[in-house]
Each structure stands twice: as structure tokens, then as C-alpha cells.
């Protein structure tokens, strides 16, 4: 089961992406706890794509692909910005960074998903691949 869609680079797209992911996960038969993890990950990744990747440029889309397979759930979020290196983001758990606003989204995505990977998207931008494994 798969679903793909594109949204404009505006903050309202975060809620729209979360709603679509929630509906997809329910149709796929995933449970409430599973869906809660997905919700947070989609919100953070799309917010990052809109704000940091595409810099609110509504001529650039955020492309999202949701996949339900035998292992669980996979989500791809692609922006069309200049790309970035997640290792350059300050660690929000470092005492020197506790009051900084950046970096928490990546921390949350890694906490709620089993796999989080960043690669350069075809044609530029950043592709975020996240997987949540279904516990048996």
C-alpha cells in the first residue's frame, strides 16, 4: 500500500501532511501508538522541509510518499532546497545548546522512528527517509 502527494511550502502544509499520514495509517490498520509516532515524525520532517529546505518558497513543493509494507511504515519527505547535513545541527541535549530552538525536531524524529536517514534527493534538495517497524 502506497500513497504519494505534494504540498506547497507553507506552514499549513504541516497539518495537511499529518492528516493525510494519519488517514493512510488508519486505512493500513496501524494502531494508535504507532500512529502517534508517525504523526510527530511527519510534522517535524515537513516543517523542516518547508522552513529550512524550501525556505517558505511556495513555488517549491514538499513531496511525500507513505508506504505500508510487511515490516511496518516508511515515509519519504523531499524538499527542493539547497540540502543540508544533519551532523551540522547542534545537539539539543548538549548543555550549551539547551536554550537554542534548533535541532529538537531531528532529535524527536530519531526518538519516535526506528530509522531516520538524510540523503541528497535526485535533482537537489534533501530526502528524509523514516521507518517505523511494527513490533510483533
MOLINJO-V857310 format. One record per residue. N is the residue number from 0. OMEGA is omega in degrees with one decimal (NA if undefined). D_CENTER is the distance of its C-alpha to the mean C-alpha in whole Angstrom. Layout:
n:N omega:OMEGA d_center:D_CENTER
n:N omega:OMEGA d_center:D_CENTER
This chain:
n:0 omega:-179.6 d_center:19
n:1 omega:173.3 d_center:16
n:2 omega:177.6 d_center:15
n:3 omega:176.5 d_center:14
n:4 omega:178.6 d_center:14
n:5 omega:-179.5 d_center:13
n:6 omega:177.3 d_center:13
n:7 omega:-178.0 d_center:15
n:8 omega:173.6 d_center:14
n:9 omega:-171.5 d_center:15
n:10 omega:178.6 d_center:14
n:11 omega:179.2 d_center:15
n:12 omega:178.7 d_center:12
n:13 omega:179.0 d_center:10
n:14 omega:-179.9 d_center:12
n:15 omega:178.2 d_center:13
n:16 omega:179.3 d_center:10
n:17 omega:178.7 d_center:10
n:18 omega:179.8 d_center:13
n:19 omega:179.0 d_center:13
n:20 omega:178.4 d_center:11
n:21 omega:179.6 d_center:13
n:22 omega:177.9 d_center:16
n:23 omega:-177.8 d_center:15
n:24 omega:177.4 d_center:15
n:25 omega:177.2 d_center:18
n:26 omega:-179.1 d_center:20
n:27 omega:176.9 d_center:19
n:28 omega:179.6 d_center:21
n:29 omega:-176.7 d_center:18
n:30 omega:-175.4 d_center:19
n:31 omega:179.8 d_center:18
n:32 omega:178.2 d_center:17
n:33 omega:-178.3 d_center:15
n:34 omega:178.4 d_center:14
n:35 omega:177.5 d_center:13
n:36 omega:179.3 d_center:11
n:37 omega:-178.2 d_center:9
n:38 omega:-178.9 d_center:9
n:39 omega:-178.3 d_center:8
n:40 omega:-179.8 d_center:5
n:41 omega:179.1 d_center:4
n:42 omega:-178.7 d_center:6
n:43 omega:-176.5 d_center:6
n:44 omega:179.1 d_center:3
n:45 omega:176.6 d_center:5
n:46 omega:177.8 d_center:8
n:47 omega:-179.9 d_center:8
n:48 omega:-179.9 d_center:8
n:49 omega:-172.3 d_center:11
n:50 omega:-172.6 d_center:12
n:51 omega:-178.5 d_center:12
n:52 omega:-175.6 d_center:12
n:53 omega:176.6 d_center:14
n:54 omega:177.8 d_center:16
n:55 omega:178.6 d_center:16
n:56 omega:-175.0 d_center:18
n:57 omega:173.8 d_center:18
n:58 omega:177.1 d_center:20
n:59 omega:-179.1 d_center:17
n:60 omega:166.6 d_center:14
n:61 omega:-177.0 d_center:10
n:62 omega:-173.7 d_center:10
n:63 omega:175.5 d_center:9
n:64 omega:178.6 d_center:10
n:65 omega:-177.0 d_center:11
n:66 omega:172.7 d_center:13
n:67 omega:178.1 d_center:15
n:68 omega:-175.5 d_center:18
n:69 omega:-178.7 d_center:21
n:70 omega:-177.2 d_center:19
n:71 omega:-172.3 d_center:16
n:72 omega:176.8 d_center:13
n:73 omega:179.7 d_center:10
n:74 omega:174.9 d_center:7
n:75 omega:177.0 d_center:7
n:76 omega:-175.5 d_center:6
n:77 omega:171.8 d_center:9
n:78 omega:-177.6 d_center:10
n:79 omega:179.3 d_center:14
n:80 omega:-176.9 d_center:15
n:81 omega:-179.0 d_center:17
n:82 omega:178.3 d_center:14
n:83 omega:178.2 d_center:14
n:84 omega:-178.6 d_center:15
n:85 omega:178.2 d_center:13
n:86 omega:177.9 d_center:17
n:87 omega:-179.6 d_center:18
n:88 omega:-179.6 d_center:16
n:89 omega:178.3 d_center:19
n:90 omega:-176.9 d_center:18
n:91 omega:178.0 d_center:18
n:92 omega:175.7 d_center:20
n:93 omega:-178.6 d_center:23
n:94 omega:-180.0 d_center:26
n:95 omega:-175.6 d_center:26
n:96 omega:-174.0 d_center:23
n:97 omega:-178.5 d_center:23
n:98 omega:178.6 d_center:23
n:99 omega:-176.5 d_center:21
n:100 omega:-174.0 d_center:18
n:101 omega:174.2 d_center:15
n:102 omega:-177.1 d_center:14
n:103 omega:179.7 d_center:13
n:104 omega:178.4 d_center:9
n:105 omega:177.6 d_center:9
n:106 omega:-179.5 d_center:12
n:107 omega:179.3 d_center:10
n:108 omega:179.7 d_center:7
n:109 omega:-179.4 d_center:10
n:110 omega:-173.2 d_center:13
n:111 omega:178.9 d_center:11
n:112 omega:-178.6 d_center:10
n:113 omega:178.5 d_center:13
n:114 omega:172.9 d_center:11
n:115 omega:-177.9 d_center:9
n:116 omega:176.1 d_center:10
n:117 omega:174.8 d_center:10
n:118 omega:175.3 d_center:13
n:119 omega:178.5 d_center:15
n:120 omega:173.5 d_center:14
n:121 omega:-179.7 d_center:17
n:122 omega:179.0 d_center:19
n:123 omega:-176.3 d_center:17
n:124 omega:-176.2 d_center:14
n:125 omega:173.3 d_center:11
n:126 omega:174.8 d_center:9
n:127 omega:178.3 d_center:6
n:128 omega:-179.5 d_center:8
n:129 omega:179.4 d_center:7
n:130 omega:172.1 d_center:10
n:131 omega:-178.5 d_center:12
n:132 omega:177.5 d_center:16
n:133 omega:179.4 d_center:18
n:134 omega:-179.6 d_center:21
n:135 omega:NA d_center:24
